[in-house]
Amino acid sequence: MKKLFTLASLLVAASLVLAACGGGGTTATDLLGAVQERGYILVSSDLNYEPQSFPKTDGSRPSDTKCPADALTSEEIQGFDVDVALAIGEALGVETCFVTPDWDLITAGSWADKWDVSVGSMTITTARQQALDFSVPYYYTPAVVAVAADSGITSLAELSGQAICAGTATTYEFWLNNDMEGLGLPESSVYASAPEGITVVPLSTDQECAQAIEAGRTDFIAYVTSETVVDANIAAGIPVVKLDGAVYSEDLAAAFDKSASLPNDSLVAAVDAAITAMHGDGTLSELSNKWFGMDITQAPNQ
């Protein structure tokens, strides 16, 4: 997540504000009404989070899309989160469009109406609930530690004193820093403490940690992310191995900005209803099996 913004990126941001607000001419009294009035919902996503969200290599923008020029369409991005967002849009009767802001901007809230909802595998935490509203969870993943395949490391304890990578402003970074307030999970969901004496190396996303190891970077030896990401990294041939045992469990949900200029209660309720229906009719299980090869849409205690 880059912290410097060019003039071009500011202009893009401005255009998205206008788009998200219906060009300033909406007559809606709440966010759901504004979304339905304009005919599309703007979803924040990630272009480097396979298999949850990543570009289509053969995608082309349809000519009849309602998406703003600076947003992506369903023909340009794919993945589990993308399919969930598309199903939410279908339930609302609108087109789903995607924008890709930095993760730390999404989790901080105060989106200035630049997008409507995050469907980006965000863990529900008490800290994030100060700025964001959450839907019911749409899937659940264990957080795990992966190490470079040639490291010889076979246990969490052996990582004491080592450098470990994590995505900036993720629960993985909070866990490594022993920031339990930032992690914001119930004690029953945390299974292990971070190794002692470690150096935390933050990168823009946890996916970049794996890609850095693949590229030969040697200033860290391990990274923390969801088991789904590590499994995808290994399947893609990245030379890493997964340590046995989850370090904590994540409940992942859609997120909404508490400071949106229009009330978001009705949109939260509508997305809740859509996700609940997808749990009930098996849609989420089907999508999970499609992208992960297993069903991880049921709560761990079920």
NUMIPA-221586 format. One record per residue: x, y, z of N, C-alpha, C, O in turn. Coordinates in pm, whole numbers, padded with zeros to 5 digits, always signed. Each point is the difference from the previous one (the first is absolute). Example, Ala and Ser with C-alpha at 12.3 -4.5 7.8 and 13.67 -1.06 7.14 Angstrom:
2
+01319-00569+00780-00089+00119+00000+00090+00120+00000+00104-00002+00066 -00139+00107-00138+00082+00119+00006-00077+00109+00073+00051+00111+00017 
END
This chain:
302
+00082-00120+00000-00082+00120+00000+00085+00125+00000+00059+00034+00103 -00051+00031-00211+00087+00117-00013-00057+00115+00081-00122+00018+00008 +00210+00059+00051-00043+00112+00082+00009+00133-00075-00048+00102+00048 +00109-00103-00166+00013+00122-00079-00100-00003-00112-00020-00104-00064 -00044+00216+00039-00103+00007-00102+00039+00103-00106+00034+00113+00033 -00039-00153-00157+00026+00092-00109-00124+00081-00029-00110-00031+00048 +00127+00136-00127-00113+00080-00041-00102-00085-00073-00120+00018+00016 +00170-00111-00097-00092-00086-00075-00086-00082+00094-00120-00014-00023 +00180-00042+00129-00078-00083+00091-00103+00083+00076-00108-00048+00033 +00143+00174-00004-00096+00086+00065-00118+00031-00090-00115+00007+00045 +00143+00010-00174-00109+00024-00094-00090-00122-00012-00122+00012-00009 +00184-00130+00010-00080-00123-00002-00088-00007+00123-00119-00031-00010 +00178+00060+00127-00077-00003+00124-00118+00096-00007-00110-00032+00044 +00134+00151-00099-00107+00098-00012-00112-00050-00089-00118+00021+00029 +00155-00087-00138-00101-00051-00091-00082-00110+00066-00120-00012-00025 +00186-00069+00111-00073-00106+00068-00094+00056+00105-00108-00055+00023 +00147+00166+00041-00091+00064+00094-00128+00042-00071-00110-00024+00048 +00127+00088-00163-00116+00044-00076-00084-00118-00045-00123+00004+00005 +00190-00110-00047-00073-00118-00047-00076-00063+00115-00118-00034-00014 +00184+00017+00130-00064-00066+00113-00118+00082+00052-00094-00056+00055 +00099+00185-00072-00108+00085+00046-00103+00025-00109-00083+00090+00013 +00089-00167-00121-00096+00018-00108+00020+00130-00074-00096+00058-00052 +00223-00012+00047+00028+00124-00072-00052+00122+00071-00009+00107-00060 -00026-00122+00189-00048+00114+00077-00147+00027-00020-00053+00094+00058 -00017-00176-00140-00140+00028-00028-00095-00101+00058-00116-00005-00043 +00157-00078+00139-00087-00101+00056-00112+00063+00082+00019+00101+00067 -00136-00163-00074-00114+00043+00081-00024-00098+00114-00095+00015+00077 +00181-00118-00067-00017-00104+00101+00026+00055+00140+00077+00094+00018 -00142-00155+00079+00018+00042+00139+00087-00098+00078+00030+00024+00117 +00011-00134-00180+00091-00094+00064+00091-00061-00106-00023+00018-00120 +00127-00089+00164+00101-00051-00093-00056-00108-00091+00035-00005-00118 -00121-00081+00170-00061-00102-00086-00080+00065-00111+00007-00044-00115 -00082+00148+00147-00077+00070-00101+00090+00063-00106-00034-00002-00118 +00148+00058+00160+00092+00061-00094+00058-00105-00094+00013+00023-00120 +00023-00140+00176+00054-00109-00081-00103-00045-00104+00034-00017-00117 -00156-00001+00160-00104-00047-00093-00037+00107-00102-00035-00031-00114 +00043+00156+00155-00030+00109-00092+00101+00009-00113-00038+00020-00116 +00166-00036+00149+00103+00009-00104+00018-00130-00078+00053+00001-00111 -00098-00114+00170+00002-00126-00073+00127-00081+00016+00018-00100-00070 +00072+00138+00160+00120-00078+00025+00047+00024+00143-00029+00103+00062 +00103-00202-00010+00060+00010+00132+00151-00004-00017+00052-00083-00074 +00018+00173+00143+00146+00007-00007+00059-00081+00116-00023+00031+00117 +00098-00134-00151+00058-00091+00098+00151+00015+00000+00063-00003-00106 -00004+00020+00224+00146+00003+00007+00053-00143-00001-00054-00088+00067 +00161+00068-00144+00056-00133-00016+00152+00012-00012+00057+00104+00031 +00007-00211-00076+00146-00008-00007+00038-00071-00128-00062-00101-00034 +00161+00150-00037+00044-00066-00123+00117-00096+00024+00056-00055-00095 -00019+00036+00222+00114-00087+00028-00033-00089+00120+00075-00003+00098 -00187-00070-00106-00042-00081+00113-00065-00130-00049-00107-00039+00046 +00175-00027-00139-00050-00126-00054-00003-00108+00110+00097-00012+00075 -00206-00067-00063-00113-00013-00091-00122+00086+00037-00106-00015-00061 +00120+00104+00158-00114+00083+00038-00032+00106-00104-00117+00024-00030 +00221+00041-00025-00023+00104-00101+00130+00024-00077+00106+00020+00059 -00118-00023-00192+00117+00020-00086-00049+00025-00142-00115-00031-00031 +00198+00088-00055-00046+00039-00134-00030-00121-00089+00059-00107+00014 -00151+00128-00106-00020-00095-00109+00100+00032-00110+00011+00115-00043 +00061-00215-00002+00102+00025-00102-00062+00025-00137+00061+00065-00085 -00181-00117+00063-00063+00015-00131-00127+00085+00008-00084-00005-00090 +00072+00085+00197-00120+00080+00018+00000+00125-00084+00105+00058-00028 -00223-00017-00013-00016+00126-00074-00122+00072+00052-00101-00062+00033 +00110+00192-00026-00107+00081+00058-00122+00002-00092+00013+00035-00118 -00131-00072+00169-00120+00004-00085-00041+00143-00033+00019+00091+00080 -00075-00074-00197-00037+00135-00045-00124+00054+00071-00020+00121+00005 -00062-00211+00048-00127+00044+00060+00005+00008+00153-00104+00008+00065 +00226-00009-00007+00010+00005+00145-00043+00134+00056+00014+00104-00065 -00069-00107+00186-00032+00122+00073+00116+00044+00089-00006+00108+00060 +00109-00190-00050+00112+00031+00089+00072+00127-00043+00015+00024-00120 +00029+00057+00215+00080+00119-00034+00125-00039-00077+00047-00113+00010 +00006+00207-00085+00116-00029-00086+00121-00048+00080+00081-00076-00052 -00069+00120+00177+00116-00037+00080-00025-00121+00091+00082-00031+00086 -00195-00035-00105-00031-00121+00075+00011-00121-00091-00010+00012-00122 +00031-00129+00181+00008-00125-00075-00137-00066-00009-00084+00017+00088 +00064-00091-00194-00124-00074-00018+00023-00148+00031+00113-00042+00024 -00220-00034-00023+00009-00144+00027+00075-00074-00110+00038-00115+00020 -00016+00179-00134+00077-00063-00108+00150+00021+00016+00079-00055-00077 -00039+00134+00178+00141+00033+00016+00062-00052+00128+00121+00012+00019 -00200-00071+00071+00049-00045+00129-00076-00126+00038-00116-00017-00039 +00180-00072+00114-00061-00128+00034+00046-00045+00139+00091+00060+00058 -00154-00165-00006+00040-00056+00128-00119-00024+00090-00113+00034-00034 +00138-00093+00149-00107-00032+00095-00070+00126+00050-00122+00009-00007 +00200+00089+00056-00061+00125+00047-00077+00069-00112-00107+00057+00022 +00162-00063-00142-00065+00063-00115-00135-00066-00027-00100+00069-00023 +00096-00202+00026-00125-00071-00024-00103+00029+00109-00119+00011-00028 +00166+00000+00153-00092+00035+00108-00056+00141-00022-00120+00022+00017 +00205+00071-00055-00046+00137-00027-00098+00004-00117-00099+00073+00005 +00126-00152-00108-00092-00005-00114-00136-00055+00041-00103+00049-00045 +00102-00150+00132-00126-00056+00047-00076+00101+00086-00123+00005-00004 +00196+00075+00082-00065+00106+00079-00063+00102-00093-00114+00041+00020 +00188+00002-00123-00055+00094-00096-00125-00054-00068-00097+00073-00020 +00101-00201-00015-00118-00062-00064-00119+00003+00095-00112+00027-00042 +00136-00056+00169-00108+00002+00098-00059+00140+00016-00119+00015+00027 +00203+00088-00044-00047+00138+00012-00059+00052-00131-00061+00107-00003 +00078-00184-00105-00053+00041-00130+00085+00105-00068-00052+00081-00077 +00184-00082+00105+00088+00101-00060+00126-00068-00054+00028-00115+00033 +00046+00188-00117+00129-00048-00048+00105+00017+00110-00007+00096+00078 +00103-00186-00071+00108+00010+00096+00126+00053-00069+00043-00055-00102 +00014+00161+00156+00123+00060-00053+00105-00002+00111-00033-00001+00118 +00161+00000-00158+00107-00019+00097+00104+00113-00006+00038+00045-00108 +00005-00002+00227+00112+00093+00012+00104-00063+00091-00033-00090+00077 +00157+00136-00085+00109-00070+00070+00083+00096+00086+00119+00018-00027 -00179+00042+00130+00078+00087+00091+00094-00083+00087-00014-00122+00010 +00108+00189+00052+00094-00068+00089-00073-00056+00122-00098+00058+00048 +00147-00173+00001-00067-00070+00109-00009+00085+00127-00102-00001+00067 +00209+00074-00035-00004+00079+00123-00102+00113-00009-00053+00043+00103 +00024+00005-00223-00105+00101-00017-00138-00061+00022-00090+00065+00054 +00073-00190-00098-00129-00067+00017-00028-00026+00147-00109+00031+00049 +00207-00086+00022-00024-00037+00140-00011+00122+00091-00056-00010+00109 +00107+00125-00154-00005+00122+00084-00137+00065+00002-00028+00079+00089 -00058-00110-00188-00127+00070-00010+00018+00138-00060+00105+00031-00056 -00209+00054+00068+00003+00135-00057+00032-00006-00148+00096+00061-00047 -00178-00134-00027+00024-00025-00143-00039+00118-00088+00028-00001-00120 -00092+00102+00176-00043+00118-00076-00088-00038-00118+00004+00065-00105 -00084-00170+00121-00096-00045-00103+00068-00045-00130-00064+00002-00105 +00192-00043+00112+00069-00041-00122-00040-00141-00043+00015-00034-00117 -00065-00047+00210-00058-00131-00033-00105-00030+00106-00005+00065+00104 -00079-00164-00132-00116-00026+00084+00022-00108+00104-00053+00008+00111 +00131-00109-00146+00016-00116+00087+00134-00067-00031+00048+00006-00113 +00010-00068+00212+00117-00085-00020-00045-00146+00003-00057-00046+00099 +00083-00026-00207-00017-00145+00001+00138-00055-00030+00029-00043-00112 +00057+00046+00214+00141-00027-00021+00063-00085+00108+00114+00024+00040 -00189-00125+00009+00055-00092+00100+00047+00076+00124+00108-00028+00052 -00187+00121-00003+00038+00076+00118-00044-00072+00127-00116-00039+00014 +00210+00022+00078-00029-00060+00129-00075+00099+00088+00038+00117+00009 -00143-00164+00056-00072+00084+00097+00084+00011+00126+00034-00101+00062 +00001+00223-00023+00074+00022+00125-00066+00114+00077-00069+00084-00058 +00091-00082+00189-00059+00106+00081+00057+00136-00039-00073+00100+00002 +00202-00094-00037+00059+00128-00040-00064+00052-00128-00034+00118-00009 +00016-00204-00088-00059+00043-00127-00147+00039+00016-00051+00083-00075 -00016-00142+00174-00141+00033+00021-00019+00142+00050-00113+00049+00004 +00221+00018+00035-00013+00141+00038-00028+00088-00121-00068+00102+00012 +00119-00143-00129-00016+00082-00121-00089-00065-00105-00050+00068-00090 +00029-00199+00102-00071-00073-00104-00116-00080+00058+00004-00045+00114 -00108+00028-00195-00107-00095+00029+00029-00127-00080+00058+00007-00108 -00100-00122+00160+00026-00127-00067-00129-00076-00026-00096+00008+00076 +00097-00083-00184-00107-00094-00028+00022-00126+00083+00097-00010+00074 -00189-00085-00086+00027-00133+00053+00119-00057-00078+00019+00036-00116 +00061-00124+00176+00114-00057-00073-00046-00080-00122-00106-00062+00001 +00189+00066-00107-00032-00085-00115+00097-00116-00015-00027-00094-00075 +00141+00099+00148+00083-00119+00011+00098+00016+00115+00010+00106+00061 +00061-00215-00031+00086-00007+00117+00133-00065-00041+00001-00102-00069 +00111+00162+00113+00129-00060-00035+00094-00002+00120-00006+00091+00084 +00091-00192-00075+00106+00002+00099+00117+00083-00051+00031-00004-00119 +00033+00078+00208+00124+00070-00032+00116-00094+00030+00003-00064+00105 +00092+00056-00197+00112-00092+00015+00131+00070-00032+00001+00112-00052 +00107-00178+00085+00134+00050-00030+00062-00089-00107-00006-00123+00008 +00065+00185-00109+00072-00073-00105+00146+00045+00003+00030+00114+00033 +00060-00205-00068+00143+00030+00002+00061-00038-00135-00054-00083-00073 +00165+00144+00042+00074-00036-00121+00035-00148+00006+00043-00051+00104 -00062-00018-00215+00015-00145-00002+00142-00044+00037+00018-00110+00054 +00082+00193-00082+00138-00038+00030+00047+00051+00137+00120-00005+00030 -00213+00053+00052+00038+00058+00129+00032-00106+00105+00075+00027+00094 -00130-00145-00109+00018-00104+00100-00087+00016+00123+00005-00081+00092 -00088+00188-00091-00089+00026+00114-00119-00096-00006-00064-00015-00104 +00034-00050+00218-00114-00094+00003-00101+00032+00110-00103-00066+00008 +00132+00165+00076-00093+00033+00108-00001+00149+00026+00093+00071-00037 -00200-00024+00100-00014+00142+00031+00112+00046+00095+00052+00110-00014 -00017-00195+00109+00102+00038+00099+00135+00027-00065+00076+00083+00049 -00046-00150-00159+00128+00019-00068+00011+00136-00068+00108+00038-00046 -00217+00036+00040+00002+00132-00062+00038+00110+00099+00007+00116-00038 +00016-00151+00162+00042+00100+00100+00126+00071-00049+00097-00064-00042 -00099+00197+00050+00115+00079-00041+00013+00022-00149+00095+00064-00045 -00188-00117-00034+00005+00014-00145-00084+00118-00049-00075+00059+00078 +00088-00024-00205-00083+00103-00063-00116-00067-00072+00019-00098-00072 -00139+00152+00094-00123-00059-00056-00079+00111-00068-00012+00110+00052 -00043-00141-00167-00073+00098-00082-00151-00010+00023-00053-00106+00034 -00015+00219-00052-00147+00005+00004-00047+00122-00077+00075+00096-00017 -00199-00099-00027-00058+00115-00068-00027+00114+00098-00040-00023+00114 +00063+00144-00159-00023+00118+00083-00146+00012+00041-00090-00018-00083 +00066+00047+00211-00134+00024+00055-00089-00123-00006-00123+00011+00003 +00184-00130-00012-00076-00124+00003-00001-00056+00141+00081+00039+00084 -00172-00132-00058+00002-00069+00129+00130-00077+00017+00045-00022+00113 +00015-00020-00225+00127-00074+00007+00111+00086+00060+00080-00047+00081 -00076+00175-00122+00099+00091+00057-00027+00024+00147+00093+00003+00081 -00220+00014-00044-00035+00022+00141+00043-00120+00084+00053+00016+00110 -00078-00137-00161+00036-00122+00074+00151-00007+00020+00047-00030+00110 +00030+00056-00215+00145-00005+00012+00052+00101+00102+00099-00026+00069 -00165+00141-00060+00042+00104+00094-00058-00021+00140+00016+00085+00088 -00085-00198-00069-00066-00027+00129-00095+00112+00040-00018+00029+00118 -00044+00034-00220-00096+00107+00023-00139-00063+00008-00074-00003-00098 +00038-00046+00216-00127-00070+00015-00119+00094-00013-00108-00040-00041 +00129+00167+00077-00108+00097-00017-00025+00024-00149-00114+00003-00044 +00222+00012-00032-00015+00017-00144-00055-00125-00066-00083+00009-00091 +00128-00126+00137-00050-00125-00055-00150-00011+00022-00074-00038-00091 +00029+00070+00212-00142+00014+00027-00082-00126-00014-00116+00006-00040 +00176-00120+00071-00072-00128-00010-00027-00055+00140+00075+00029+00093 -00183-00108-00077-00021-00064+00130+00114-00096+00031+00060-00057-00091 -00030+00040+00219+00111-00087+00040-00016-00141-00054+00099-00067-00031 -00223+00021+00020-00025-00135-00048+00039-00020-00146+00015-00113-00045 +00002+00224-00030+00036-00009-00142+00150+00010-00022+00047-00016-00113 +00031+00043+00219+00145+00014-00012+00065-00125+00060-00019-00031+00118 +00096-00040-00201+00052-00130+00040+00149+00002+00037+00049-00094+00062 +00022+00198-00100+00144+00004+00026+00046+00145+00007-00063+00089-00057 +00174-00068+00127+00062+00132+00005+00112+00007-00103+00057-00103-00039 -00025+00224-00003+00110+00018-00095+00131-00041+00065+00015+00012+00122 +00080-00061-00200+00131-00037+00055+00068+00121+00065-00027+00115-00037 +00113-00142+00133+00067+00107+00074+00115+00060-00081+00066-00068-00078 -00044+00198+00099+00117+00067-00056+00001+00013-00150+00108+00012-00060 -00225-00014-00003-00003+00007-00147+00007+00144-00049-00028+00094+00075 +00066-00078-00201-00007+00127-00070-00113-00010-00101-00004-00093-00081 -00089+00188+00086-00115-00001-00091+00033+00083-00124+00038+00116+00011 -00054-00177-00128+00025+00069-00127-00134+00019-00070-00054-00095-00056 -00001+00218+00058-00129+00023-00065+00016+00031-00149+00085+00079-00039 -00168-00142-00043-00010+00033-00142-00145+00039-00030-00087-00015+00085 +00064+00064-00205-00133+00053-00033-00110-00102+00022-00106+00034+00052 +00130-00159-00092-00096-00108+00025+00078-00125+00039+00118-00012-00032 -00184-00081+00100+00067-00123+00039+00037-00084-00121+00096-00077+00005 -00171+00092-00115+00035-00071-00123+00139+00042-00049+00074-00081-00055 -00041+00206+00075+00132+00048-00043+00113-00064+00080+00113-00007-00048 -00143-00039+00170+00101-00071+00079+00042-00128-00072+00119-00027-00014 -00218-00050-00032+00030-00124-00072+00073+00029-00130+00095-00070-00036 -00139+00173-00034+00062+00034-00128+00144+00048+00019+00084-00022-00087 -00057+00087+00200+00137+00044+00028+00091-00119+00027+00115-00001-00045 -00165-00099+00117+00079-00121+00022+00029-00068-00134+00111-00046-00024 -00212+00040-00061+00018-00061-00132+00106+00073-00081+00076-00061-00075 -00072+00194+00091+00096+00082-00074+00141-00005+00058+00093+00058-00057 -00075-00126+00171+00132-00015+00057+00032+00096+00113+00115+00005+00045 -00212+00070+00002+00024+00093+00110+00035-00080+00126-00062-00102+00027 +00161+00148+00048+00051-00078+00112-00004+00072+00135+00052-00053+00099 -00114+00172-00092-00001+00070+00129-00110-00048+00093-00010+00049+00112 -00072-00144-00154-00093-00069+00089-00011-00145-00047+00030-00032-00115 -00073-00053+00207+00004-00143-00027-00139-00064-00001-00016-00116-00037 -00086+00195+00078-00135-00055+00014-00102+00111-00019+00035+00118-00006 -00161-00156-00005-00108+00097-00006-00127-00061+00058-00014-00122+00010 -00078+00211+00029-00127-00043+00058-00113+00046-00092-00001+00114-00045 -00093-00203+00019-00115+00033-00084-00106-00107+00022+00015-00086+00086 -00122+00091-00164-00103-00103+00012+00048-00130-00064+00083+00002-00091 -00135-00112+00139+00038-00131-00056-00034-00009-00148+00070-00067-00076 -00178+00135+00035-00039-00003-00141+00107+00062-00089+00026-00049-00110 +00035+00157+00157+00105+00066-00078+00124-00087-00007+00060-00014-00107 -00020-00046+00219+00118-00086-00001-00023-00121-00092+00089-00037-00077 -00206-00022+00084-00030-00114-00087+00011+00040-00147+00052-00075-00082 -00102+00196+00050+00008+00049-00139+00146+00027-00038+00040-00026-00114 +00039+00079+00208+00143+00025-00027+00072-00130-00032+00077-00006-00096 -00101-00096+00175+00065-00129-00022-00044-00060-00133+00082-00054-00074 -00213+00063+00045-00051-00054-00126+00061+00072-00119+00015-00059-00107 +00018+00187+00125+00060+00079-00108+00150-00024-00014+00064+00059-00087 -00008-00143+00172+00142-00033-00010+00093+00089+00079+00122-00009-00015 -00177+00097+00099+00086+00084+00083+00067-00089+00105-00069-00079+00065 +00201+00089-00048+00074-00093+00086-00016+00028+00149+00093+00049+00066 -00211-00079-00013-00028+00018+00142-00068-00125+00053-00058-00078-00077 +00064+00060+00207-00072-00109+00066-00079+00058+00116+00037+00103+00057 -00147-00170-00025-00090+00048+00104+00031-00072+00131+00009-00122+00005 +00008+00200+00102+00020-00061+00131-00133-00057+00050-00106+00056-00028 +00114-00166+00101-00122-00063+00050-00066+00088+00105+00066+00061+00084 -00198-00057-00090-00077+00068+00103-00031+00144-00031+00088+00078-00036 -00217-00042+00050-00042+00138-00016+00042+00081+00122+00008-00053+00110 +00020+00182-00130+00036+00087+00114-00122+00075+00052-00004+00038+00117 -00095-00016-00202-00130+00051+00044-00101-00021-00112+00036-00038-00111 -00163+00062+00141-00107-00019-00097-00066+00133-00032-00018+00084+00088 -00017-00064-00216-00057+00126-00046-00144-00018-00049-00030-00093-00075 -00057+00183+00119-00135+00010-00055+00002+00114-00102+00027+00114+00036 -00056-00145-00162+00017+00096-00110-00135+00049-00051-00091-00080-00025 +00078+00211+00009-00130+00059-00029+00014+00121-00092+00109+00053-00020 -00222-00010-00035-00006+00127-00072+00004+00114+00101-00052-00013+00111 +00115+00125-00149+00015+00113+00091-00056+00127-00063+00000+00016-00122 -00047+00074+00207-00064+00124-00043+00052+00115+00085+00028-00017+00119 -00015+00133-00180+00054+00117+00068-00107+00065+00089-00105+00041-00049 +00133-00032+00179-00093+00065+00092-00019+00148-00033-00104+00058+00033 +00205+00004-00097-00006+00144-00025-00050+00034-00140+00019+00112-00046 -00084-00207-00022-00057+00029-00132-00097+00117+00011-00065+00018+00102 +00056+00061-00209-00084+00120+00007-00148-00032+00003-00080+00081+00047 +00042-00200-00095-00139-00045+00009-00008-00117+00098+00095-00078+00009 -00205+00064+00064-00013-00112+00094+00019-00134-00072-00054-00021-00109 +00131-00069+00171+00028-00127-00067-00076-00118+00057+00019-00113-00045 -00107+00136+00143-00070-00110+00067-00075-00091-00097+00004-00122+00013 -00072+00182-00109-00079-00081-00093+00090-00081-00092-00035-00112-00036 +00151+00166-00002+00093-00075-00084+00060-00116+00079+00013-00111-00052 +00025+00136+00177+00053-00107+00084-00103-00111+00013+00034-00118-00011 -00159+00154+00035-00106-00100+00016-00022-00079-00130-00021-00121+00004 +00027+00191-00118-00021-00068-00128+00114-00096-00031-00023-00110-00050 +00147+00151+00081+00115-00089-00023-00004-00117+00098+00031-00113-00036 -00070+00140+00161-00021-00108+00098-00097-00104-00055+00025-00121+00006 -00136+00170-00058-00103-00091-00052+00053-00081-00118-00029-00118-00013 +00107+00183-00074+00056-00069-00117+00098-00109+00043-00004-00111-00052 +00092+00143+00147+00098-00098+00046-00069-00115+00074+00036-00116-00018 -00135+00149+00101-00075-00104+00071-00069-00094-00098+00000-00121+00019 -00057+00178-00124-00065-00083-00102+00101-00089-00072-00030-00115-00032 +00151+00168+00006+00103-00079-00068+00053-00112+00090+00039-00106-00049 -00037+00131+00180+00033-00109+00092-00109-00108-00008+00030-00119-00005 -00156+00165+00004-00112-00094+00005-00018-00084-00125-00034-00118+00010 +00057+00177-00127-00025-00075-00124+00124-00070-00056-00006-00061-00107 +00119+00071+00179+00120-00071-00042+00088+00075-00096+00103-00052-00043 -00140+00176+00008+00080+00077-00096+00142+00022+00052+00097-00018-00074 -00085+00058+00202+00133+00026+00055+00084-00127+00006+00120+00003-00028 -00181-00114+00064+00073-00128+00002+00050-00035-00140+00113-00046-00017 -00198+00068-00082+00038-00029-00139+00117+00088-00044+00094-00049-00063 -00100+00178+00095+00108+00090-00038+00129-00034+00074+00108+00007-00058 -00119-00045+00185+00118-00038+00078+00066-00124-00060+00122-00005-00013 -00201-00093-00022+00056-00121-00062+00064+00031-00134+00100-00060-00038 -00161+00155-00035+00054+00038-00131+00139+00062+00014+00091-00035-00075 -00075+00126+00171+00124+00078+00007+00103-00057+00098+00120+00020-00019 -00167-00092+00123+00093-00051+00101+00011-00152+00001+00090-00056+00063 -00181-00011-00133+00001-00145+00000-00054-00060+00129+00017-00119+00025 -00082+00201+00057-00062-00047+00124-00101+00104+00046+00004+00115-00044 -00092-00155+00131-00102+00091+00051+00045+00061+00131+00006-00069+00102 +00025+00197-00103+00042+00070+00121-00099+00113+00034+00038+00104+00053 -00165-00128-00086-00103+00100+00024-00081-00029+00126-00093+00074+00033 +00128-00182+00037-00071-00034+00124+00085+00041+00119+00122-00019-00001 -00185+00075+00102+00073+00042+00120+00073-00118+00062-00051-00112-00003 +00171+00134+00061+00080-00109+00053-00070-00087+00103+00032-00118+00013 -00130+00176+00062-00066-00078+00103-00121-00075-00052-00072-00063+00078 +00047+00067-00209-00113-00071-00057+00040-00139-00044-00083-00075-00051 
END
